[in-house]
Amino acid sequence: MVVWERPEPPSRPALAPLSREKIVRAAIRLADADGLDAVSLRKIATALDVGPMRLYGYIDGKDELLDLMVDAAHVEIRPSGDGWREVLRSLAEAMRRAVQRHEWLADLLGGRPQLGPEALATAEAVMSALDDLGVDSVMPVVSAVNAYTIGAVRREIAERRADRATGMDEKRWQAELGPYMVRSFATGKLPALATVVQDAVHLDADETFRIGLDCLLDGIGARIAG
């Protein structure tokens, strides 16, 4: 029986109150503060002032815990708006905001579909809003938006982590590697890249995400219209 359907053990008044929700909230607090490596059943038990073995009455291990954490995060990923374009845009933006709030989520999104109750509620909200696209088109369209969004946010998080690890923000990185790029372009072997780097408008992460999403949605719109 999957974790979302398995009954919790009966409460024991003599002990500190405990539930899956409390366990998951504690795990998310640890992950938000120090990443997934900081999440362990021992640390959660300490945070909740309970014995570690009590947690196994609620979850079988860390894999189930991670599934529960991702599902809890889906509460923050709900589409809104009218029409397929607004719904898909709001889905992508909500997912990105959730990852920005919970950096660890970038490591857990993707792969097999999430099947917890909150994830299913998100999927139902998306599918019901896109039913006019036709049953054969909905899944590929949503998968494309999810793939774009997950890829984009993972890159943003990777850059954020690199900045923390090296102590080098974008300006310092550009200052350090700028002379190397100038020498590379001076060889004349990279004319197209040189033109883009030197002449194109450099966008921030928000603008880059928005324009990339617009391109994807424009392509979806052209396919639907065709």
FIVOKOL-756589 format. One record per atom (N, C-alpha, C): z, y, x. Coordinates in steps of 0.05 Angstrom, whole numbers, padded with zeros to 5 digits, always signed. Layout:
<recs>
ZYX
...
</recs>
This chain:
<recs>
+00000-00024+00017
+00000+00000+00000
+00000+00025+00018
-00018+00044+00012
-00020+00068+00029
+00005+00085+00025
+00010+00103+00044
+00035+00117+00045
+00038+00135+00020
+00016+00146+00009
+00019+00164-00013
+00027+00150-00039
+00023+00123-00040
+00031+00108-00063
+00057+00092-00060
+00066+00090-00035
+00090+00074-00030
+00115+00088-00039
+00132+00076-00055
+00157+00090-00064
+00175+00096-00040
+00189+00118-00042
+00209+00125-00022
+00234+00109-00027
+00250+00105-00006
+00276+00091-00011
+00294+00107-00028
+00313+00095-00042
+00332+00110-00059
+00349+00128-00042
+00357+00150-00054
+00374+00169-00040
+00401+00157-00035
+00414+00166-00013
+00440+00156-00005
+00458+00181-00002
+00474+00187-00022
+00488+00213-00022
+00506+00217+00003
+00516+00195+00015
+00534+00198+00038
+00519+00209+00062
+00493+00206+00062
+00477+00215+00085
+00463+00241+00079
+00453+00254+00101
+00438+00279+00097
+00413+00273+00079
+00407+00290+00060
+00384+00286+00043
+00359+00284+00059
+00340+00266+00051
+00316+00262+00066
+00294+00255+00047
+00269+00262+00054
+00246+00256+00038
+00221+00258+00056
+00199+00247+00047
+00174+00250+00063
+00167+00279+00066
+00171+00295+00045
+00165+00323+00047
+00181+00337+00069
+00207+00331+00071
+00224+00343+00092
+00214+00334+00119
+00207+00308+00122
+00198+00298+00148
+00172+00312+00156
+00153+00315+00137
+00128+00327+00143
+00131+00357+00150
+00148+00371+00135
+00153+00399+00141
+00164+00402+00169
+00183+00385+00176
+00195+00387+00203
+00173+00381+00225
+00156+00361+00220
+00135+00355+00239
+00116+00378+00242
+00109+00391+00220
+00090+00414+00221
+00103+00437+00237
+00129+00442+00233
+00142+00463+00248
+00141+00457+00278
+00146+00432+00286
+00144+00425+00314
+00116+00429+00325
+00096+00419+00309
+00069+00421+00318
+00059+00450+00320
+00067+00467+00300
+00060+00495+00301
+00071+00509+00326
+00095+00501+00333
+00108+00514+00356
+00098+00505+00383
+00094+00478+00385
+00088+00467+00412
+00066+00446+00413
+00050+00443+00392
+00028+00425+00392
+00036+00397+00384
+00015+00380+00381
+00020+00353+00372
+00036+00336+00391
+00035+00343+00417
+00050+00328+00436
+00080+00331+00432
+00088+00352+00418
+00116+00357+00413
+00126+00342+00389
+00108+00329+00374
+00116+00315+00350
+00123+00286+00356
+00147+00278+00352
+00156+00251+00354
+00177+00245+00333
+00180+00220+00326
+00200+00214+00306
+00228+00221+00316
+00233+00218+00341
+00259+00225+00352
+00265+00255+00349
+00245+00271+00355
+00249+00300+00353
+00252+00309+00324
+00236+00296+00307
+00239+00302+00278
+00267+00295+00268
+00276+00271+00276
+00303+00262+00268
+00324+00282+00277
+00321+00292+00302
+00340+00311+00313
+00340+00337+00297
+00315+00346+00290
+00313+00371+00275
+00325+00368+00247
+00324+00344+00236
+00334+00340+00209
+00363+00329+00209
+00374+00325+00233
+00401+00316+00236
+00406+00289+00222
+00387+00271+00227
+00389+00243+00217
+00383+00224+00240
+00389+00199+00236
+00383+00178+00255
+00353+00172+00254
+00340+00167+00277
+00312+00162+00278
+00303+00138+00261
+00320+00118+00259
+00312+00094+00243
+00310+00100+00214
+00324+00121+00204
+00321+00128+00176
+00293+00136+00168
+00279+00148+00188
+00252+00157+00182
+00233+00134+00175
+00239+00110+00186
+00221+00088+00181
+00223+00078+00152
+00242+00087+00137
+00242+00081+00109
+00222+00097+00093
+00211+00118+00106
+00193+00136+00093
+00165+00134+00104
+00162+00129+00130
+00136+00126+00143
+00137+00103+00162
+00114+00091+00167
+00112+00068+00185
+00110+00076+00214
+00101+00100+00219
+00098+00108+00247
+00083+00135+00249
+00076+00142+00273
+00064+00168+00278
+00037+00171+00265
+00021+00150+00263
-00006+00152+00251
-00003+00160+00221
+00016+00148+00207
+00020+00156+00179
+00030+00185+00178
+00047+00193+00197
+00058+00220+00197
+00035+00240+00201
+00016+00234+00219
-00006+00253+00223
-00023+00255+00198
-00027+00232+00184
-00042+00233+00159
-00028+00251+00139
-00002+00249+00137
+00013+00265+00119
+00012+00295+00126
+00013+00300+00152
+00011+00328+00161
-00016+00341+00153
-00037+00326+00158
-00064+00336+00151
-00066+00340+00121
-00055+00321+00106
-00057+00324+00077
-00041+00349+00068
-00018+00353+00079
-00002+00377+00072
-00017+00403+00078
-00032+00403+00100
-00048+00426+00107
-00070+00432+00087
-00079+00411+00073
-00101+00415+00054
-00092+00432+00030
-00066+00436+00027
-00057+00455+00006
-00069+00483+00011
-00074+00489+00037
-00084+00515+00045
-00114+00516+00044
-00128+00494+00039
-00157+00492+00040
-00167+00488+00011
-00170+00509-00004
-00180+00507-00031
-00203+00527-00035
-00225+00517-00046
-00248+00535-00050
-00244+00553-00074
-00258+00575-00075
-00257+00593-00098
-00285+00606-00101
-00288+00621-00122
-00313+00636-00125
-00331+00622-00146
-00353+00636-00152
-00373+00626-00171
-00399+00620-00156
-00411+00597-00163
-00436+00590-00150
-00432+00575-00125
-00451+00558-00118
-00448+00540-00095
-00444+00555-00069
-00458+00578-00065
-00456+00593-00040
-00428+00604-00036
-00416+00617-00056
-00389+00628-00053
-00369+00606-00049
-00372+00583-00063
-00353+00561-00061
-00354+00550-00033
-00378+00545-00022
-00380+00534+00005
-00370+00553+00026
-00375+00579+00022
-00365+00599+00041
-00335+00600+00041
-00323+00599+00017
-00294+00600+00015
-00281+00575+00026
-00295+00552+00023
-00285+00527+00035
-00284+00530+00065
-00306+00539+00077
-00307+00542+00106
-00286+00562+00116
-00284+00585+00103
-00265+00605+00112
-00236+00596+00108
-00230+00582+00086
-00203+00571+00083
-00196+00551+00104
-00215+00534+00111
-00210+00514+00132
-00205+00528+00159
-00221+00548+00164
-00217+00563+00190
-00190+00576+00191
-00182+00589+00168
-00155+00602+00168
-00133+00582+00172
-00136+00558+00159
-00115+00538+00162
-00113+00529+00191
-00135+00526+00205
-00134+00518+00233
-00123+00540+00250
-00129+00565+00244
-00117+00587+00259
-00087+00588+00256
-00077+00580+00232
-00048+00580+00228
-00035+00555+00240
-00050+00533+00240
-00040+00507+00250
-00060+00497+00271
-00057+00506+00295
-00076+00499+00316
-00080+00469+00320
-00060+00453+00316
-00061+00424+00319
-00081+00412+00299
-00086+00426+00277
-00104+00415+00256
-00132+00411+00267
-00140+00427+00286
-00167+00424+00298
-00171+00397+00311
-00149+00385+00320
-00151+00359+00333
-00153+00336+00313
-00146+00341+00288
-00144+00319+00268
-00165+00320+00246
-00180+00342+00244
-00201+00344+00224
-00225+00329+00234
-00241+00320+00215
-00265+00304+00221
-00259+00275+00221
-00279+00259+00229
-00276+00230+00229
-00277+00219+00201
-00260+00199+00196
-00260+00187+00169
-00250+00207+00148
-00260+00205+00124
-00251+00223+00103
-00220+00222+00099
-00209+00246+00094
-00180+00247+00087
-00176+00240+00058
-00158+00221+00052
-00156+00210+00025
-00128+00215+00013
-00112+00233+00025
-00087+00239+00013
-00091+00255-00013
-00070+00258-00029
-00073+00272-00055
-00082+00301-00052
-00073+00316-00033
-00081+00343-00030
-00110+00345-00020
-00118+00328-00002
-00146+00327+00007
-00165+00319-00015
-00156+00300-00032
-00173+00293-00054
-00175+00316-00075
-00153+00331-00078
-00154+00354-00096
-00174+00375-00086
-00174+00379-00059
-00194+00397-00048
-00222+00387-00053
-00227+00361-00048
-00253+00350-00052
-00262+00352-00081
-00243+00347-00100
-00249+00349-00128
-00257+00378-00135
-00243+00397-00125
-00249+00425-00130
-00277+00433-00120
-00284+00422-00096
-00310+00428-00085
-00332+00415-00102
-00328+00389-00107
-00349+00374-00122
-00353+00385-00150
-00332+00392-00163
-00335+00402-00190
-00349+00429-00191
-00346+00445-00169
-00359+00471-00168
-00388+00468-00160
-00396+00445-00149
-00423+00442-00139
-00439+00421-00155
-00429+00414-00179
-00442+00393-00194
-00471+00400-00202
-00478+00426-00202
-00505+00433-00209
-00525+00427-00187
-00515+00420-00163
-00534+00414-00141
-00545+00386-00144
-00533+00369-00160
-00543+00342-00163
-00526+00323-00146
-00521+00299-00156
-00503+00281-00143
-00513+00272-00115
-00539+00272-00111
-00549+00263-00085
-00548+00285-00064
-00545+00310-00072
-00545+00332-00053
-00517+00341-00045
-00498+00336-00061
-00471+00348-00057
-00459+00339-00031
-00458+00313-00026
-00444+00303-00002
-00458+00312+00024
-00485+00311+00027
-00497+00321+00052
-00492+00351+00056
-00492+00367+00034
-00487+00395+00036
-00459+00401+00045
-00440+00388+00032
-00412+00393+00040
-00406+00383+00068
-00418+00360+00075
-00415+00349+00103
-00426+00369+00123
-00448+00382+00117
-00459+00401+00136
-00441+00425+00140
-00430+00435+00118
-00411+00457+00120
-00386+00449+00135
-00376+00426+00129
-00352+00416+00143
-00357+00413+00173
-00381+00401+00180
-00387+00397+00208
-00390+00423+00223
-00403+00443+00211
-00405+00469+00223
-00377+00482+00228
-00361+00481+00207
-00335+00494+00208
-00317+00481+00229
-00316+00454+00228
-00299+00440+00247
-00308+00445+00276
-00334+00444+00280
-00344+00450+00307
-00337+00478+00316
-00340+00497+00298
-00335+00525+00306
-00305+00529+00312
-00288+00519+00295
-00259+00524+00299
-00249+00508+00324
-00260+00485+00329
-00252+00471+00353
-00259+00486+00378
-00282+00499+00378
-00290+00515+00401
-00271+00539+00404
-00265+00552+00382
-00246+00575+00383
-00219+00566+00394
-00209+00544+00384
-00183+00534+00393
-00184+00526+00423
-00206+00513+00431
-00209+00506+00459
-00208+00530+00477
-00221+00552+00469
-00221+00576+00484
-00193+00588+00485
-00179+00587+00463
-00152+00598+00462
-00134+00582+00480
-00137+00556+00480
-00120+00539+00498
-00127+00543+00527
-00153+00547+00533
-00161+00552+00561
-00149+00579+00571
-00149+00599+00553
-00137+00625+00561
-00108+00621+00567
-00093+00605+00551
-00065+00601+00556
-00060+00586+00582
-00077+00565+00586
-00073+00548+00609
-00079+00563+00635
-00099+00580+00635
-00107+00594+00660
-00095+00622+00663
-00085+00632+00640
-00075+00660+00641
-00098+00679+00643
-00122+00671+00636
-00146+00687+00639
-00159+00693+00612
-00157+00718+00602
-00169+00724+00577
-00199+00729+00581
-00213+00736+00560
-00243+00738+00562
-00251+00760+00582
-00237+00782+00582
-00244+00804+00601
-00241+00795+00630
-00219+00782+00635
-00214+00772+00663
-00235+00751+00670
-00241+00733+00651
-00261+00712+00656
-00288+00725+00662
-00296+00745+00647
-00321+00758+00652
-00321+00773+00679
-00299+00785+00685
-00297+00799+00711
-00300+00780+00735
-00287+00756+00732
-00288+00737+00754
-00315+00724+00757
-00328+00717+00735
-00353+00702+00736
-00377+00720+00734
-00373+00746+00728
-00396+00764+00725
-00414+00765+00750
-00402+00769+00774
-00420+00770+00798
-00436+00745+00802
-00425+00722+00796
-00440+00696+00798
-00464+00697+00778
-00459+00706+00753
-00481+00707+00734
-00503+00726+00743
-00495+00749+00754
-00515+00769+00763
-00532+00756+00785
-00520+00741+00804
-00535+00729+00825
-00554+00707+00813
-00544+00692+00793
-00561+00672+00781
-00585+00684+00767
-00581+00706+00753
-00603+00718+00739
-00623+00731+00758
-00612+00740+00781
-00630+00753+00801
-00650+00734+00813
-00646+00708+00811
-00665+00689+00821
-00691+00688+00805
-00690+00698+00780
-00713+00698+00763
-00718+00671+00750
-00700+00652+00753
-00704+00625+00742
-00694+00623+00713
-00679+00643+00704
-00666+00642+00678
-00673+00667+00661
-00699+00673+00658
-00706+00698+00645
-00697+00700+00616
-00700+00679+00600
-00693+00680+00572
-00662+00683+00569
-00647+00668+00584
-00618+00670+00583
-00609+00697+00593
-00622+00708+00614
-00614+00734+00624
-00618+00756+00603
-00640+00754+00588
-00646+00774+00567
-00624+00773+00546
-00617+00749+00537
-00597+00747+00516
-00570+00757+00525
-00562+00748+00549
-00535+00756+00559
-00534+00786+00564
-00555+00798+00574
-00554+00826+00582
-00560+00845+00559
-00577+00836+00540
-00587+00855+00520
-00576+00850+00492
-00567+00826+00486
-00558+00820+00459
-00531+00833+00453
-00526+00838+00427
-00500+00848+00419
-00480+00825+00421
-00458+00830+00434
-00437+00809+00437
-00417+00811+00413
-00416+00790+00398
-00400+00790+00374
-00373+00777+00379
-00354+00785+00362
-00328+00772+00364
-00328+00746+00348
-00307+00731+00349
-00306+00704+00337
-00311+00705+00307
-00300+00726+00294
-00303+00728+00264
-00332+00732+00257
-00345+00750+00272
-00373+00756+00266
-00391+00732+00273
-00385+00719+00295
-00401+00696+00303
-00399+00674+00282
-00375+00669+00272
-00371+00649+00251
-00386+00656+00226
-00384+00681+00218
-00397+00690+00193
-00427+00688+00194
-00439+00696+00217
-00468+00695+00219
-00478+00666+00220
-00464+00650+00235
-00471+00622+00236
-00470+00609+00209
-00449+00615+00194
-00446+00604+00167
-00468+00614+00149
-00475+00640+00151
-00497+00651+00135
-00523+00636+00141
-00528+00630+00166
-00553+00616+00173
-00553+00588+00160
-00530+00575+00161
-00529+00548+00148
-00533+00550+00118
-00519+00569+00105
-00521+00572+00076
-00550+00580+00068
-00563+00597+00085
-00590+00604+00079
-00608+00580+00079
-00604+00562+00099
-00619+00538+00100
-00615+00519+00076
-00590+00518+00068
-00583+00501+00044
-00597+00514+00020
-00596+00540+00018
-00609+00554-00005
-00639+00549-00006
-00651+00550+00018
-00680+00545+00019
-00687+00516+00011
-00671+00498+00019
-00676+00470+00011
-00672+00466-00019
-00651+00478-00030
-00647+00476-00059
-00670+00488-00074
-00679+00512-00065
-00701+00526-00078
-00727+00510-00077
-00730+00496-00054
-00756+00481-00050
-00757+00456-00065
</recs>
